[in-house]
Amino acid sequence: MLPRTLLKGKNFKDKLYSEQYLSGVWSTLGSENIAHIMANSGLDYILIDLEHGLGGFETISKQVLSILNLETAVMVRLPDHSEISLKRILDAGANAILVPQVNNTDQAQEIINYSLFAPEGRRGVAVGQIPASDFGYKPEEYFAKANKCLSIFMQIETLEGVKNLDEIIKMKIDGIFVGPNDLSASMNLFRQYDNPDFIKTFNEIRDKTLNSGKLFGSLPFDGQDLKTLLENGASLVPNGSDHMFLKNSSQALIKKILDMS
């Protein structure tokens, strides 16, 4: 039997490739309690943000364990491209990774090397003790199936990344994800989402990715909301965050009180 983390990873990967609409949100505050509350609603995945969010490596394992017995998968956006980050995140039990700022095949290949066990990569092996292998209770099973159960998405956020997209999508990855803020900024069109050049570039990334047989994802933005993205082939569209839910609920309460005054 697979370790629980791999079973969840396999199920999440199957969902991604099934073309069903998936529900997912960002976990940015580093809280295992908030992660559990969100996941227990029935979400398909939470996306822990280590690039811009709070918390660190120590909070990943806590969040993974807090929802281990739920069906919700754990995806992690990396803080950087380093080998140590990949080790810590995967050893903690992440089911999928989102890699920011991938601009060329050299960067993409390094991430793949650090993410996969030999012979497909050169990920460090500590299966006798890590949370991902049920703390070493299923080391052989974890080593044998970890590569196959992991989903890897690369973020295209710069014009250099767009230029190299044709080669990046040929690599051993599952999908491409667009960061619209960074992409528009790199085009000197920050958040000008109605600009024809931005629209053309976004559509080019999406269409090339889907036509290659790879999965596509993006953050929602003006002109491309959750419904539009999903209906146009996106598989990974995180919509909302723990921070946003708390902020919006607090603001709604204040407005309600003020309206009553």
Short mmCIF file of the C-alpha atoms (twelve columns), coordinates in Angstrom:
data_MODEL
# 
_entry.id   MODEL 
# 
loop_
_atom_site.group_PDB 
_atom_site.id 
_atom_site.type_symbol 
_atom_site.label_atom_id 
_atom_site.label_alt_id 
_atom_site.label_comp_id 
_atom_site.label_asym_id 
_atom_site.label_seq_id 
_atom_site.Cartn_x 
_atom_site.Cartn_y 
_atom_site.Cartn_z 
_atom_site.pdbx_PDB_model_num 
ATOM 1   C CA . MET A 1   0.000   0.000  0.000   1 
ATOM 2   C CA . LEU A 2   1.214   3.496  -0.851  1 
ATOM 3   C CA . PRO A 3   2.104   6.004  1.872   1 
ATOM 4   C CA . ARG A 4   -0.805  8.365  2.436   1 
ATOM 5   C CA . THR A 5   1.055   11.302 0.859   1 
ATOM 6   C CA . LEU A 6   1.616   9.354  -2.369  1 
ATOM 7   C CA . LEU A 7   -1.968  8.140  -2.493  1 
ATOM 8   C CA . LYS A 8   -3.111  11.740 -2.293  1 
ATOM 9   C CA . GLY A 9   -0.563  12.757 -4.906  1 
ATOM 10  C CA . LYS A 10  -1.747  10.046 -7.286  1 
ATOM 11  C CA . ASN A 11  -5.396  10.969 -6.793  1 
ATOM 12  C CA . PHE A 12  -4.649  14.657 -7.366  1 
ATOM 13  C CA . LYS A 13  -2.706  13.917 -10.531 1 
ATOM 14  C CA . ASP A 14  -5.548  11.752 -11.808 1 
ATOM 15  C CA . LYS A 15  -7.982  14.612 -11.151 1 
ATOM 16  C CA . LEU A 16  -5.765  17.106 -12.991 1 
ATOM 17  C CA . TYR A 17  -5.699  14.922 -16.096 1 
ATOM 18  C CA . SER A 18  -9.404  14.033 -15.896 1 
ATOM 19  C CA . GLU A 19  -10.500 17.459 -17.203 1 
ATOM 20  C CA . GLN A 20  -12.909 17.925 -14.294 1 
ATOM 21  C CA . TYR A 21  -13.089 21.345 -12.687 1 
ATOM 22  C CA . LEU A 22  -11.023 21.451 -9.489  1 
ATOM 23  C CA . SER A 23  -11.374 23.696 -6.442  1 
ATOM 24  C CA . GLY A 24  -8.284  25.104 -4.797  1 
ATOM 25  C CA . VAL A 25  -7.128  28.056 -2.690  1 
ATOM 26  C CA . TRP A 26  -3.884  29.603 -1.509  1 
ATOM 27  C CA . SER A 27  -2.589  28.950 1.992   1 
ATOM 28  C CA . THR A 28  -0.497  32.043 2.731   1 
ATOM 29  C CA . LEU A 29  -0.580  32.451 6.508   1 
ATOM 30  C CA . GLY A 30  1.355   29.324 7.481   1 
ATOM 31  C CA . SER A 31  -1.360  28.051 9.812   1 
ATOM 32  C CA . GLU A 32  -2.154  24.343 9.958   1 
ATOM 33  C CA . ASN A 33  -5.447  25.127 11.685  1 
ATOM 34  C CA . ILE A 34  -6.623  27.452 8.921   1 
ATOM 35  C CA . ALA A 35  -5.399  24.951 6.329   1 
ATOM 36  C CA . HIS A 36  -7.499  22.253 7.978   1 
ATOM 37  C CA . ILE A 37  -10.596 24.454 8.146   1 
ATOM 38  C CA . MET A 38  -10.314 25.260 4.435   1 
ATOM 39  C CA . ALA A 39  -9.512  21.696 3.367   1 
ATOM 40  C CA . ASN A 40  -12.330 20.217 5.438   1 
ATOM 41  C CA . SER A 41  -14.819 22.111 3.261   1 
ATOM 42  C CA . GLY A 42  -14.018 19.634 0.491   1 
ATOM 43  C CA . LEU A 43  -11.383 21.484 -1.537  1 
ATOM 44  C CA . ASP A 44  -9.444  19.466 -4.104  1 
ATOM 45  C CA . TYR A 45  -6.176  21.163 -3.117  1 
ATOM 46  C CA . ILE A 46  -4.549  23.903 -1.080  1 
ATOM 47  C CA . LEU A 47  -1.566  25.744 -2.521  1 
ATOM 48  C CA . ILE A 48  0.957   26.706 0.158   1 
ATOM 49  C CA . ASP A 49  2.791   29.841 -0.927  1 
ATOM 50  C CA . LEU A 50  6.412   29.923 0.193   1 
ATOM 51  C CA . GLU A 51  7.372   32.545 -2.398  1 
ATOM 52  C CA . HIS A 52  5.262   35.395 -1.012  1 
ATOM 53  C CA . GLY A 53  3.384   33.856 1.909   1 
ATOM 54  C CA . LEU A 54  4.187   33.596 5.604   1 
ATOM 55  C CA . GLY A 55  5.661   30.525 7.243   1 
ATOM 56  C CA . GLY A 56  8.517   28.332 6.150   1 
ATOM 57  C CA . PHE A 57  9.618   24.740 5.875   1 
ATOM 58  C CA . GLU A 58  8.491   23.949 9.402   1 
ATOM 59  C CA . THR A 59  4.912   24.971 8.588   1 
ATOM 60  C CA . ILE A 60  4.635   22.722 5.523   1 
ATOM 61  C CA . SER A 61  4.840   19.495 7.488   1 
ATOM 62  C CA . LYS A 62  2.314   20.817 10.008  1 
ATOM 63  C CA . GLN A 63  -0.144  21.664 7.237   1 
ATOM 64  C CA . VAL A 64  0.440   18.347 5.453   1 
ATOM 65  C CA . LEU A 65  -0.191  16.405 8.651   1 
ATOM 66  C CA . SER A 66  -3.216  18.494 9.624   1 
ATOM 67  C CA . ILE A 67  -5.069  17.435 6.463   1 
ATOM 68  C CA . LEU A 68  -3.416  14.070 5.869   1 
ATOM 69  C CA . ASN A 69  -6.654  12.148 6.375   1 
ATOM 70  C CA . LEU A 70  -8.663  14.496 4.167   1 
ATOM 71  C CA . GLU A 71  -8.813  14.138 0.395   1 
ATOM 72  C CA . THR A 72  -7.403  17.639 -0.174  1 
ATOM 73  C CA . ALA A 73  -3.987  17.570 -1.857  1 
ATOM 74  C CA . VAL A 74  -1.101  19.841 -0.876  1 
ATOM 75  C CA . MET A 75  0.705   21.814 -3.558  1 
ATOM 76  C CA . VAL A 76  3.607   24.094 -2.626  1 
ATOM 77  C CA . ARG A 77  4.911   27.104 -4.497  1 
ATOM 78  C CA . LEU A 78  8.666   27.071 -4.024  1 
ATOM 79  C CA . PRO A 79  10.505  29.989 -2.410  1 
ATOM 80  C CA . ASP A 80  13.393  29.570 -4.871  1 
ATOM 81  C CA . HIS A 81  15.058  27.016 -7.160  1 
ATOM 82  C CA . SER A 82  17.490  25.562 -4.650  1 
ATOM 83  C CA . GLU A 83  18.093  21.893 -4.050  1 
ATOM 84  C CA . ILE A 84  17.642  22.231 -0.298  1 
ATOM 85  C CA . SER A 85  14.215  23.820 -0.759  1 
ATOM 86  C CA . LEU A 86  13.072  20.951 -2.968  1 
ATOM 87  C CA . LYS A 87  14.360  18.382 -0.476  1 
ATOM 88  C CA . ARG A 88  12.621  19.956 2.489   1 
ATOM 89  C CA . ILE A 89  9.330   20.520 0.680   1 
ATOM 90  C CA . LEU A 90  9.093   17.055 -0.863  1 
ATOM 91  C CA . ASP A 91  10.324  15.284 2.259   1 
ATOM 92  C CA . ALA A 92  7.570   17.072 4.204   1 
ATOM 93  C CA . GLY A 93  4.984   15.418 1.986   1 
ATOM 94  C CA . ALA A 94  4.008   17.874 -0.751  1 
ATOM 95  C CA . ASN A 95  1.908   16.218 -3.457  1 
ATOM 96  C CA . ALA A 96  2.726   18.776 -6.142  1 
ATOM 97  C CA . ILE A 97  5.023   21.750 -6.712  1 
ATOM 98  C CA . LEU A 98  4.631   25.084 -8.452  1 
ATOM 99  C CA . VAL A 99  7.950   26.585 -9.542  1 
ATOM 100 C CA . PRO A 100 8.103   30.395 -9.935  1 
ATOM 101 C CA . GLN A 101 10.154  32.352 -12.453 1 
ATOM 102 C CA . VAL A 102 11.192  29.574 -14.829 1 
ATOM 103 C CA . ASN A 103 12.868  31.304 -17.768 1 
ATOM 104 C CA . ASN A 104 14.804  28.608 -19.609 1 
ATOM 105 C CA . THR A 105 15.411  24.875 -19.942 1 
ATOM 106 C CA . ASP A 106 18.512  24.937 -17.737 1 
ATOM 107 C CA . GLN A 107 16.454  26.177 -14.798 1 
ATOM 108 C CA . ALA A 108 13.651  23.724 -15.571 1 
ATOM 109 C CA . GLN A 109 16.032  20.768 -15.795 1 
ATOM 110 C CA . GLU A 110 17.642  21.590 -12.457 1 
ATOM 111 C CA . ILE A 111 14.226  21.611 -10.787 1 
ATOM 112 C CA . ILE A 112 13.387  18.261 -12.361 1 
ATOM 113 C CA . ASN A 113 16.727  16.821 -11.218 1 
ATOM 114 C CA . TYR A 114 16.147  17.961 -7.633  1 
ATOM 115 C CA . SER A 115 12.533  16.716 -7.617  1 
ATOM 116 C CA . LEU A 116 12.889  13.161 -8.881  1 
ATOM 117 C CA . PHE A 117 14.747  10.171 -7.482  1 
ATOM 118 C CA . ALA A 118 17.346  8.407  -9.632  1 
ATOM 119 C CA . PRO A 119 17.490  7.391  -12.390 1 
ATOM 120 C CA . GLU A 120 15.147  10.188 -13.571 1 
ATOM 121 C CA . GLY A 121 16.757  12.776 -11.304 1 
ATOM 122 C CA . ARG A 122 19.068  13.124 -8.351  1 
ATOM 123 C CA . ARG A 123 16.803  13.938 -5.424  1 
ATOM 124 C CA . GLY A 124 18.433  13.218 -2.082  1 
ATOM 125 C CA . VAL A 125 17.186  10.061 -0.390  1 
ATOM 126 C CA . ALA A 126 16.137  9.922  3.263   1 
ATOM 127 C CA . VAL A 127 13.100  7.686  2.939   1 
ATOM 128 C CA . GLY A 128 13.791  5.968  6.252   1 
ATOM 129 C CA . GLN A 129 12.679  8.963  8.283   1 
ATOM 130 C CA . ILE A 130 10.772  11.617 6.352   1 
ATOM 131 C CA . PRO A 131 7.088   12.454 6.877   1 
ATOM 132 C CA . ALA A 132 6.410   11.772 3.179   1 
ATOM 133 C CA . SER A 133 7.228   8.056  3.645   1 
ATOM 134 C CA . ASP A 134 4.971   7.812  6.712   1 
ATOM 135 C CA . PHE A 135 8.023   8.693  8.807   1 
ATOM 136 C CA . GLY A 136 9.951   5.748  7.437   1 
ATOM 137 C CA . TYR A 137 7.276   3.073  7.815   1 
ATOM 138 C CA . LYS A 138 7.005   2.716  4.027   1 
ATOM 139 C CA . PRO A 139 10.437  3.637  2.637   1 
ATOM 140 C CA . GLU A 140 10.580  1.227  -0.314  1 
ATOM 141 C CA . GLU A 141 7.040   2.014  -1.430  1 
ATOM 142 C CA . TYR A 142 7.754   5.732  -1.271  1 
ATOM 143 C CA . PHE A 143 10.990  5.517  -3.242  1 
ATOM 144 C CA . ALA A 144 9.402   3.311  -5.900  1 
ATOM 145 C CA . LYS A 145 6.376   5.523  -6.597  1 
ATOM 146 C CA . ALA A 146 7.301   9.079  -5.564  1 
ATOM 147 C CA . ASN A 147 8.349   10.210 -9.040  1 
ATOM 148 C CA . LYS A 148 5.164   8.991  -10.682 1 
ATOM 149 C CA . CYS A 149 2.866   10.537 -8.054  1 
ATOM 150 C CA . LEU A 150 4.409   14.038 -8.114  1 
ATOM 151 C CA . SER A 151 2.879   16.827 -10.228 1 
ATOM 152 C CA . ILE A 152 5.237   19.562 -11.438 1 
ATOM 153 C CA . PHE A 153 4.060   22.934 -12.787 1 
ATOM 154 C CA . MET A 154 6.452   25.618 -14.049 1 
ATOM 155 C CA . GLN A 155 5.499   29.296 -13.905 1 
ATOM 156 C CA . ILE A 156 6.043   31.428 -17.000 1 
ATOM 157 C CA . GLU A 157 6.283   35.016 -15.787 1 
ATOM 158 C CA . THR A 158 8.753   36.794 -18.072 1 
ATOM 159 C CA . LEU A 159 9.284   37.421 -21.772 1 
ATOM 160 C CA . GLU A 160 12.374  35.214 -21.573 1 
ATOM 161 C CA . GLY A 161 10.176  32.392 -20.341 1 
ATOM 162 C CA . VAL A 162 7.713   33.016 -23.164 1 
ATOM 163 C CA . LYS A 163 10.554  32.914 -25.699 1 
ATOM 164 C CA . ASN A 164 11.703  29.540 -24.358 1 
ATOM 165 C CA . LEU A 165 8.241   28.072 -23.816 1 
ATOM 166 C CA . ASP A 166 8.418   25.700 -26.796 1 
ATOM 167 C CA . GLU A 167 11.432  23.945 -25.273 1 
ATOM 168 C CA . ILE A 168 10.248  24.072 -21.652 1 
ATOM 169 C CA . ILE A 169 6.960   22.304 -22.414 1 
ATOM 170 C CA . LYS A 170 8.856   19.408 -23.993 1 
ATOM 171 C CA . MET A 171 10.451  18.591 -20.643 1 
ATOM 172 C CA . LYS A 172 9.343   16.095 -17.976 1 
ATOM 173 C CA . ILE A 173 6.780   18.363 -16.355 1 
ATOM 174 C CA . ASP A 174 3.010   18.225 -16.019 1 
ATOM 175 C CA . GLY A 175 2.049   21.768 -16.772 1 
ATOM 176 C CA . ILE A 176 2.632   25.478 -17.236 1 
ATOM 177 C CA . PHE A 177 1.199   28.162 -14.957 1 
ATOM 178 C CA . VAL A 178 0.949   31.876 -15.762 1 
ATOM 179 C CA . GLY A 179 1.625   34.533 -13.139 1 
ATOM 180 C CA . PRO A 180 -0.210  37.493 -14.704 1 
ATOM 181 C CA . ASN A 181 1.226   40.137 -12.374 1 
ATOM 182 C CA . ASP A 182 4.842   39.286 -13.110 1 
ATOM 183 C CA . LEU A 183 4.210   38.595 -16.786 1 
ATOM 184 C CA . SER A 184 2.505   41.933 -17.329 1 
ATOM 185 C CA . ALA A 185 5.240   43.707 -15.355 1 
ATOM 186 C CA . SER A 186 7.959   42.086 -17.473 1 
ATOM 187 C CA . MET A 187 6.164   43.448 -20.562 1 
ATOM 188 C CA . ASN A 188 6.075   46.952 -19.030 1 
ATOM 189 C CA . LEU A 189 2.285   46.590 -18.972 1 
ATOM 190 C CA . PHE A 190 1.687   46.050 -15.256 1 
ATOM 191 C CA . ARG A 191 -1.888  44.856 -14.758 1 
ATOM 192 C CA . GLN A 192 -2.926  46.219 -18.152 1 
ATOM 193 C CA . TYR A 193 -4.802  42.998 -18.767 1 
ATOM 194 C CA . ASP A 194 -6.895  44.475 -21.570 1 
ATOM 195 C CA . ASN A 195 -3.788  45.455 -23.550 1 
ATOM 196 C CA . PRO A 196 -3.772  43.576 -26.882 1 
ATOM 197 C CA . ASP A 197 -0.107  42.598 -26.488 1 
ATOM 198 C CA . PHE A 198 -0.727  41.075 -23.076 1 
ATOM 199 C CA . ILE A 199 -3.842  39.247 -24.255 1 
ATOM 200 C CA . LYS A 200 -1.933  37.883 -27.256 1 
ATOM 201 C CA . THR A 201 0.958   36.685 -25.085 1 
ATOM 202 C CA . PHE A 202 -1.330  35.061 -22.508 1 
ATOM 203 C CA . ASN A 203 -3.312  33.280 -25.212 1 
ATOM 204 C CA . GLU A 204 -0.099  32.116 -26.862 1 
ATOM 205 C CA . ILE A 205 1.140   30.530 -23.619 1 
ATOM 206 C CA . ARG A 206 -2.210  28.844 -22.962 1 
ATOM 207 C CA . ASP A 207 -2.679  27.548 -26.495 1 
ATOM 208 C CA . LYS A 208 0.867   26.255 -26.920 1 
ATOM 209 C CA . THR A 209 0.687   24.490 -23.568 1 
ATOM 210 C CA . LEU A 210 -2.658  22.814 -24.204 1 
ATOM 211 C CA . ASN A 211 -1.766  21.904 -27.798 1 
ATOM 212 C CA . SER A 212 1.375   20.170 -26.508 1 
ATOM 213 C CA . GLY A 213 -0.733  17.913 -24.294 1 
ATOM 214 C CA . LYS A 214 0.486   19.536 -21.083 1 
ATOM 215 C CA . LEU A 215 -1.754  20.976 -18.367 1 
ATOM 216 C CA . PHE A 216 -2.356  24.710 -18.061 1 
ATOM 217 C CA . GLY A 217 -3.021  26.930 -15.057 1 
ATOM 218 C CA . SER A 218 -3.219  30.587 -14.141 1 
ATOM 219 C CA . LEU A 219 -4.250  32.994 -11.472 1 
ATOM 220 C CA . PRO A 220 -7.590  34.643 -12.298 1 
ATOM 221 C CA . PHE A 221 -7.388  38.274 -13.416 1 
ATOM 222 C CA . ASP A 222 -9.576  40.896 -15.089 1 
ATOM 223 C CA . GLY A 223 -10.924 39.345 -18.277 1 
ATOM 224 C CA . GLN A 224 -9.965  35.820 -17.210 1 
ATOM 225 C CA . ASP A 225 -12.004 34.855 -14.158 1 
ATOM 226 C CA . LEU A 226 -12.280 31.354 -12.688 1 
ATOM 227 C CA . LYS A 227 -15.130 30.322 -14.982 1 
ATOM 228 C CA . THR A 228 -13.455 31.637 -18.135 1 
ATOM 229 C CA . LEU A 229 -10.118 29.990 -17.358 1 
ATOM 230 C CA . LEU A 230 -11.675 26.607 -16.598 1 
ATOM 231 C CA . GLU A 231 -13.937 26.691 -19.648 1 
ATOM 232 C CA . ASN A 232 -10.903 27.454 -21.836 1 
ATOM 233 C CA . GLY A 233 -8.955  24.418 -20.679 1 
ATOM 234 C CA . ALA A 234 -7.176  25.406 -17.463 1 
ATOM 235 C CA . SER A 235 -6.733  22.641 -14.895 1 
ATOM 236 C CA . LEU A 236 -5.105  24.608 -12.075 1 
ATOM 237 C CA . VAL A 237 -6.798  27.856 -11.030 1 
ATOM 238 C CA . PRO A 238 -6.373  28.658 -7.321  1 
ATOM 239 C CA . ASN A 239 -9.156  31.069 -6.455  1 
ATOM 240 C CA . GLY A 240 -8.869  32.995 -3.206  1 
ATOM 241 C CA . SER A 241 -6.712  32.610 -0.113  1 
ATOM 242 C CA . ASP A 242 -6.906  32.321 3.653   1 
ATOM 243 C CA . HIS A 243 -5.775  35.946 3.903   1 
ATOM 244 C CA . MET A 244 -8.435  37.088 1.439   1 
ATOM 245 C CA . PHE A 245 -11.230 35.168 3.158   1 
ATOM 246 C CA . LEU A 246 -10.383 36.656 6.564   1 
ATOM 247 C CA . LYS A 247 -9.945  40.154 5.157   1 
ATOM 248 C CA . ASN A 248 -13.175 40.103 3.147   1 
ATOM 249 C CA . SER A 249 -15.209 38.671 6.018   1 
ATOM 250 C CA . SER A 250 -13.883 41.295 8.427   1 
ATOM 251 C CA . GLN A 251 -14.589 44.101 5.967   1 
ATOM 252 C CA . ALA A 252 -18.095 42.746 5.343   1 
ATOM 253 C CA . LEU A 253 -18.811 42.756 9.065   1 
ATOM 254 C CA . ILE A 254 -17.610 46.344 9.446   1 
ATOM 255 C CA . LYS A 255 -19.763 47.428 6.499   1 
ATOM 256 C CA . LYS A 256 -22.784 45.664 7.976   1 
ATOM 257 C CA . ILE A 257 -22.328 47.441 11.299  1 
ATOM 258 C CA . LEU A 258 -21.806 50.829 9.605   1 
ATOM 259 C CA . ASP A 259 -24.900 50.334 7.426   1 
ATOM 260 C CA . MET A 260 -26.920 49.707 10.587  1 
ATOM 261 C CA . SER A 261 -25.666 52.891 12.260  1 
# 
